[in-house]
Amino acid sequence: MKLRHLQFAEAIARNRSFSKAAKECNATQPTLSNALTQLEEELGGKLFKRTTRSVELTPFGAFLMPYLTSVTSAQQELQAAALAFRKPAHKLLRIGFSPLVDITLLNRVLEPFFRKHPTVKVFFKECLLDDLNQRLDAGTIDVVVVPRQQGVAVRHSFPFYRDRLKYIPSADTPAQAGSGPLPLGKLPQAPVILTGGGCGLNGTLEDLFERQGARFDAYPGQALTYQVIEEWAELGIGAGILPAAKLSAGNHRAIPLVLKDGSPAMFEFEWQWRSPVAAQRHLADFVGYIRETVPALVAGDGRAVALPA
């Protein structure tokens, strides 16, 4: 498997276009297409579905893309780490996050920090929770953003934001978007479609429902992506529960969930990092930024709400 082939696939996914990806990679389109064919043969499945008008990831491609990008970003990170060692003025900040995280919000609240610290090179890594924990313990990631679960021991942490949970009714249930918020304890009988669990969706839902004295029936199968959860709900296979940021823009059927007291049901997200951070000035500056500046930026977002410190 060639690194260049992985870079081609990442460029296609990012640009949603073979021609744009070829231009970005300084390659001809036939070279790009041949490389993708070889990569798909090695992986055993199609990564993209291509029409005359669009290029989209297949479910197989969407599932593998985080792993693929982790390989290409590791190569970039290696080069940046070498530069940071040889030239200490170049600093490296590695931020890992669960697929459940609202990456748009994350980018927005961090932009002022990176404008103020132009010598800091940032690398984002989308990983499953076990991988994030291992990387944080090994020191190959500096800070992570993950869903918070009650009773789970963490390292150093600080609240980031909350995202409202929405219920996606199965096509064969009478629940309608116009019927108002839905209490956790009064879900329709349809089973709830979950993922493989590594992103934190399953465990965080189970934790929330248990604390509310409620329960849900899980669908026996597992969806590869959040998009698949929505598609299966449309087919009547089951229902879904997702943070609002992970719903597709065209989903108008999703219903807000509420707790027993009528307050919105939320997933809470937090920053976590290892100690000590004082040994690296730019990391200490970043932790200070997420404590002192980010809460105000999140509160002004109009959707996500900062948790109290």
N, C-alpha and C positions, 0 to 999 in steps of 0.2 A: 504494500500500500504506500503510495507516494504522497508526501506532504503537499506537493503542488496540486494534486488531484483534490485533496481536502480543501485547499484554499479556493479552488475553482467552485466547488460545491457551495462553500460558504458565501462566495460572491454572488452566485446565482440566487441563493435564498435571500440575501440582503437586497438585491436589485430587482428581484422578480422578473428578470429579463436575461436571456442568454447573450444578447448583443451588448448590453450595458456591462454585464459581468466580464465579457471578453475584452472590452475596452479598458475596464478597470485593471484587469490582470495582464494587460499588454500581450494578449494572445489572440489568435484567429478564432472565429466561432467554430470551425470544424475541429480545431485542436481542443477547444473547451468541451464540445459534445463528445468527442472520442474519449477524453479523460473521464468524463462523467459516466459513460457507458462502462468503462473498465472498473471504476469505483463501485458502481451498482452491482456489477457481476461479482466483485469480491465480497460485498456486503450481503448479497443475496436478495435484493429487492429494489424497487424503484424509489428514488428519493423525491422525484418531482412528477407532477402531472402537467402536461404542456398542451395548450391549445393555440389556435392562431392569434388569440387575444391576450392570453395570460399564462403565467408560470406559477404554480402553487406547489407547496410541499404536500406530499402524500402523508397519510397518518404514520407510515413507516419513517418517512423523512423527518417529520416533526418530532418523532420520538428520538431519533438519532442525532438531530442537529445540535442539542446541547453538548453531547459527547464529542461531536466533530469539532465544534468551535473551541472546546476545551483543549484539543490537541493543537489547533492553529494558534490559539492565544498563548499556550505554553511556550511555543517557539518564540513568539514576540516577547514574552515575559523573560525568557532566558537571555535574549539579547539586551533587554532593558536592565536586567539584574547585573549583567556583566558590565554595562556602561556605568551603573550606579556604583559598582565596586571600584572601577578604574577612575571614575570622576565623581567624587562624593557630592558635588553640586546637583547632580541628577538623582532625584529621589523617586522611589517606587512605592505606590500604594495599591494594594490588592484587595478588592472588595468582592466578596462572594454573596450570593443571594439565592433563595429558593425560587423555583418557577412561579410560586404564588405571589411573589412580590410585584408591586406596581412599578415597573421599570421606568415609565414615563415620569411618575412622581419622583422616583429616586434620582433620575437625571436632572430634573428641574431644581431640586433642593441642593444638589451638589455643585451645580454650575458656578455659583458665586465663590465657593471655596477654590475651585480650580482656576478661576480668573485671577484670584488673589495670590495663588501659589503656582505660577506658570512652570516652575522647575519640577513640579511633582507630576510624574507619569502615572496614570491610573489604569488598572486592568480590572475589568468586570468579569466575574466567573459565575455563570448560572449552573448550579449543582444541586443534586439531591442532598437531603439532610445529612445522611451518613457521610457522604463525601465532604460536605462542608465541615463537619465536626473533625474529621480526620485531617483535613487541610489546615484547619485552625490550630489543632493540637501540634501538628508538624511544623507550623510556622510558614507554610506556603501560601496562606491567606492572612491578611492583617485584621480585617473586620468583616463580619457577616450580617446579613439581614434575614431574619427567619420569623415564622409565625410563633407567637408565644403560647406556651401550654402551662396551665397551672400545675404547681407541684413538681416541675421539672427543674433540677438543679442546673444552673448556668454559670458561666464565667462572669466577667464584668459585662454589664448590660445597661441599656438605656432605652426607654420607649421611643418608638418612631412614629407610627401612625395606626389608625384603625380603618378597616374597609368593611362596608356594610355587606351582609350576606343576602343573596337573592336565591329564591327557590324557582327552579325551572320545571314547571309541571309537565308530566308525561302527556303526550297528545291524546291519550284516551281517558284523562281525568277531567272532571268538570271545573277544576280550579281555573280562574281567569285573572288576568293582570288587573282588571278593574275592580276586583272584589275586595281590595284593601290589604293591609299587611296580614301575614299569616303567622300565628303563634307556633313556636317550635314543637309544642306538645300536641298540635292538631294538624299534622301533615296528612295529606291524602294517603291512601293505602299503597300507592305505587312504590316499589323499591327504589332506593337512592343509588345512583351509579357513582362509583368511586374510581380512583386511579390506583396504580400499583402501590401507593402509599409513601413513596420516597420523597415527594415534594412537601409533605406535611398536611395535605388536605384531609386525609382520613383521620389521622390522630388528633388533629385540632378540632375537627367536627365531633369526634367521639368524646373528647374532653368537654366541649361546650355543652353537648346534650346531657352528659352525665351530671354536670354541675346544675343543670336546669331540671333534673329529675325527669327528663324526656328520653325518648329513644326513636331510632329509625331502623327500618329493615334495609340492609345493604343488598344491592343486586349482586348475584354470584360472580358475574364477569367483571372485568376491569377495563376501563378506557385508557388509551395511550395518551390522550391529550384532553384539554378542557373543551376544545372544539368538538371532539368526539362525544363528550358528555352531552353537549347541546344537540348534536345530530341524533344521538340515540333517543333523547327526550322527544324530539320531533317525530321520530318513528314509533313512539309509544312503547319503547323497550323499558323505560323507567324514567324517574325524575332525576334532577340534579340540584346540587347546592354549591354555589361558587361565590367568591368575593366579587363585588361589582366590577372591579378593574379587569377581571378575567372573562367577562361576558363579551360576546361579539357585539359590535356597534348596532347591528340590526335586530338584536333580540329584544322584542317588545312584550314578551310573554312572562318574563321573570317577575316574581313577586317578592317584595321586601319581607324579611323574616323579623319577628319580634320576640323578646323574652317574656317571661311570665309577668313581669311588671309593666309590659308595654313598651319598654325601651328597645331601640334597634339591636338586633343580633349582629355582632361584629367579630371579625378576626382581628386580633391585635398583633402588630409586628414590632420587633425590637432589634436594636443593634447589639451585637456581642463582639467582644474582643478579648485577647489574652492580656495578662499582666506580666511585666510592666510595659507601659507605653512611653514612659518618660525617657527611656534610653534612645528613642528615635524622635527627634524634635518634630519632624513633619507629621508623624503619627499622633504625637501628643497634641499638636495643633488641630488635627482632624477630629480627635475625640472631643476636644474643647468646642469645636465648631458644631458637632452634632448635638452637644449638650446645650449650648448657649444660643445658637442661631437657627438650627433646623426646626425646633418646635414652632417658632413664629412663622416660618415659611410654610410649614404643614398646616397650621391653623388657618392661614390665608388661602389655602387651596380651594376651599368651598365644598370639598367632598370628604377628603380624609381629615381626621381630627387627631391632633397630638394628644397623647395620654399624659396625665399628671405625673410629674417626677416623683 
